[in-house]
Amino acid sequence: MKNKVLLKMSYVLLMLLLIPMSAYAMHIMEGFLPVGWAVFWGIISLPFVIFGIEKISKLTKERPNLKMLLALAGAFVFVLSALKIPSVTGSCSHPTGVGLGAILFGPAVTSVLGLIVLIFQAILLAHGGLTTLGANVFSMAIAGPIVAFLIYKGVKKWNGPLWLAVFLAATLGDLVTYMVTAIQLALAFPDPVGGVMASLGKFMAIFAVTQIPLAISEGILTVVIFNILYAYNTRELQQLNVLTKEVKV
């Protein structure tokens, strides 16, 4: 029964991939970053990904029953981060979907899921790029999941309701992704007059118009998906230490 529910959810996510979408987006596009910054972000991201691969290998060996849940988390990231909404600049904003993975498996595992998603999107959807992969991985698959994970654990520690922990984790994890992207762009392209801070202010103001409502929407959707998992996969969530035996919903 549980696997059937996960399969149905996966099918719905995969069907969304068949919706035609334009090939431009807020992942930093191919060749956009100077070589030095592209290499820098790649080097910074590499240790997180290596650690995540080790975690996934250990997890799937010790608990093979969680593979379906892992695949679902990856599909959720793929679909949400591929949904692009035009921004005021002519570029696009999009949800990230990494909050759910961070809640379920932690930021290390999510960094690998994000890396896989970004590679496929760069190759198949012209969404992002291979030369900017390190920067996009750091913002969407490392920084966002770390914040989402810490917020979820923090709200739980203070005995907050489960829905609030999930909502805040997904919403703020999404927003942090775009804050880090803005920082990356500001560092690479400082304003000729005001420098990095002036450039950062411009990027942040541009992204806020579309990204804030998107982040809130992602938070709500993540709560809905999590509630389904809570209803049908409670045992698996307890194995992952996402839930304790007594949970305040």
C-alpha positions in Angstrom: 0.0 0.0 0.0 2.8 2.4 1.0 4.8 1.7 -2.2 1.6 2.1 -4.3 1.1 5.6 -2.8 4.7 6.6 -3.5 4.5 5.2 -7.1 1.3 7.2 -7.7 2.9 10.4 -6.4 6.0 9.7 -8.6 3.8 9.2 -11.6 2.1 12.6 -11.0 5.5 14.3 -10.7 6.7 12.7 -13.9 3.6 13.7 -15.8 4.3 17.3 -14.9 7.6 17.0 -16.8 5.7 16.5 -20.0 4.3 20.1 -19.8 6.2 22.2 -22.4 8.4 24.9 -20.8 10.6 27.6 -22.1 14.4 26.9 -21.8 15.4 29.9 -19.7 15.5 30.1 -15.9 17.1 31.5 -12.8 19.7 28.8 -12.4 22.9 30.7 -13.5 23.1 29.9 -17.2 25.8 28.2 -19.1 29.0 30.3 -19.5 27.6 33.3 -17.5 30.1 33.2 -14.6 33.8 34.1 -15.1 36.0 31.0 -15.1 37.5 31.8 -11.7 34.2 32.0 -9.9 32.9 28.9 -11.7 35.9 26.9 -10.5 35.7 28.4 -7.0 32.0 27.3 -6.5 32.8 23.9 -7.9 35.6 23.4 -5.4 33.5 24.6 -2.5 30.6 22.2 -3.5 32.7 19.1 -4.0 33.2 18.0 -0.4 29.5 18.3 0.3 28.6 16.1 -2.7 31.3 13.5 -1.8 29.9 13.3 1.8 26.4 13.0 0.4 27.3 10.1 -1.9 28.8 8.2 1.1 25.6 8.9 3.1 23.4 7.6 0.3 25.5 4.5 -0.1 25.3 3.7 3.6 21.6 4.5 3.8 20.6 2.3 0.8 22.6 -0.6 2.1 21.3 -0.5 5.6 17.7 0.4 4.7 16.8 -0.6 1.1 13.2 0.0 1.8 13.9 3.8 1.7 14.9 3.8 -1.9 11.5 4.6 -3.1 11.2 7.6 -0.7 14.6 8.8 -1.9 13.5 8.6 -5.5 10.4 10.6 -4.6 12.4 13.3 -3.0 14.6 13.5 -6.1 11.6 13.7 -8.4 10.1 16.4 -6.3 13.2 18.5 -6.7 13.3 17.9 -10.4 9.8 18.9 -11.1 9.6 21.9 -8.8 12.9 23.4 -9.9 11.9 22.9 -13.6 8.7 25.0 -13.2 9.7 28.4 -14.4 7.8 31.7 -13.9 8.9 34.9 -15.8 10.6 37.5 -13.6 10.5 41.2 -14.1 13.9 41.1 -15.6 13.0 38.7 -18.5 14.6 35.8 -16.7 12.7 33.4 -14.5 12.2 32.3 -11.0 11.2 28.8 -9.8 10.6 26.7 -6.7 13.5 24.5 -5.6 11.9 21.5 -4.0 14.9 20.8 -1.8 13.2 21.4 1.5 11.4 18.1 1.4 14.6 16.2 0.7 16.5 18.1 3.5 13.7 17.2 6.0 13.6 13.6 5.0 17.3 12.8 4.5 19.3 15.7 5.6 21.4 18.3 3.6 24.2 15.9 2.6 21.9 13.5 0.7 20.0 16.4 -0.8 23.2 17.9 -2.2 23.5 14.7 -4.4 19.9 14.8 -5.4 20.3 18.4 -6.4 23.4 17.7 -8.3 21.7 14.9 -10.3 18.7 17.2 -11.0 20.9 20.1 -12.1 22.9 17.9 -14.5 19.8 16.6 -16.2 18.2 20.0 -16.4 21.4 21.5 -17.9 21.6 18.8 -20.5 17.9 18.1 -21.3 16.2 21.5 -20.6 19.0 24.0 -21.2 18.2 25.1 -17.6 21.4 26.2 -15.9 24.7 24.9 -17.3 27.6 22.6 -16.8 30.2 25.3 -16.4 28.0 26.9 -13.7 27.1 23.6 -12.1 29.2 24.3 -9.0 27.5 27.6 -8.3 24.0 26.2 -8.9 24.7 23.2 -6.7 26.0 25.4 -3.9 23.0 27.7 -3.9 20.1 25.2 -4.5 21.5 21.9 -3.3 23.7 22.9 -0.4 22.9 26.3 1.1 19.1 25.9 0.8 18.9 22.3 2.2 21.2 23.2 5.2 18.9 26.1 6.2 15.8 24.0 5.6 17.2 21.1 7.8 18.2 23.4 10.6 14.9 25.2 10.6 12.9 22.0 10.7 15.0 20.6 13.6 14.8 24.0 15.4 11.0 24.2 15.3 10.8 20.6 16.4 13.2 21.2 19.3 11.0 24.0 20.5 7.9 21.8 20.2 6.4 23.7 17.4 3.6 22.0 15.3 4.8 19.7 12.5 3.1 21.6 9.7 4.9 24.8 10.8 8.3 23.1 10.9 7.8 21.8 7.3 6.4 25.0 6.0 9.1 27.2 7.4 11.8 24.8 6.3 10.6 24.6 2.7 9.9 28.3 2.4 13.0 29.7 3.9 15.2 27.1 2.3 13.9 28.3 -1.1 14.5 31.9 -0.2 18.1 31.2 1.0 18.8 29.6 -2.4 18.0 32.8 -4.1 19.8 34.9 -1.6 23.0 32.9 -2.2 22.4 33.1 -6.0 22.2 36.9 -5.7 25.5 36.9 -3.7 27.2 34.8 -6.3 26.1 37.1 -9.1 27.0 40.2 -7.1 30.5 38.9 -6.4 31.0 38.0 -10.0 29.5 41.2 -11.4 30.0 44.1 -8.9 28.4 47.4 -9.6 30.9 49.8 -11.2 30.0 52.6 -8.8 28.7 50.9 -5.6 30.6 47.7 -5.7 29.4 44.3 -4.5 26.8 45.6 -2.0 25.1 47.8 -4.6 25.0 44.9 -7.1 23.6 42.6 -4.3 20.8 45.0 -3.5 19.8 45.1 -7.2 19.7 41.4 -7.6 17.9 40.8 -4.3 15.2 43.4 -5.2 14.7 41.8 -8.6 14.3 38.3 -7.3 12.1 39.2 -4.4 9.2 40.2 -6.7 8.6 36.7 -7.9 10.5 34.5 -5.5 8.7 35.4 -2.2 5.3 34.3 -3.4 6.9 31.2 -5.0 8.6 30.3 -1.7 5.4 30.5 0.2 3.6 28.4 -2.4 6.4 25.8 -2.2 6.1 25.8 1.6 2.3 25.0 1.3 2.9 22.3 -1.3 5.6 20.7 0.8 3.3 20.5 3.7 0.7 18.8 1.6 3.2 16.2 0.3 4.6 15.7 3.8 1.1 15.1 5.2 0.6 12.3 2.6 3.9 10.7 3.7 2.9 11.1 7.3 -0.3 9.2 6.7 1.2 6.3 4.7 4.9 6.2 5.6 5.0 6.9 9.3 7.4 4.0 10.0 9.9 5.2 7.3 9.8 8.7 8.7 10.5 7.4 12.2 13.4 5.3 10.8 14.9 8.5 9.4 14.4 10.3 12.7 12.1 12.8 10.9 9.3 11.8 13.4 9.3 10.6 16.9 6.7 8.2 18.2 4.7 11.1 19.6 4.3 14.0 17.1 2.6 17.3 17.6 0.7 17.9 14.3 
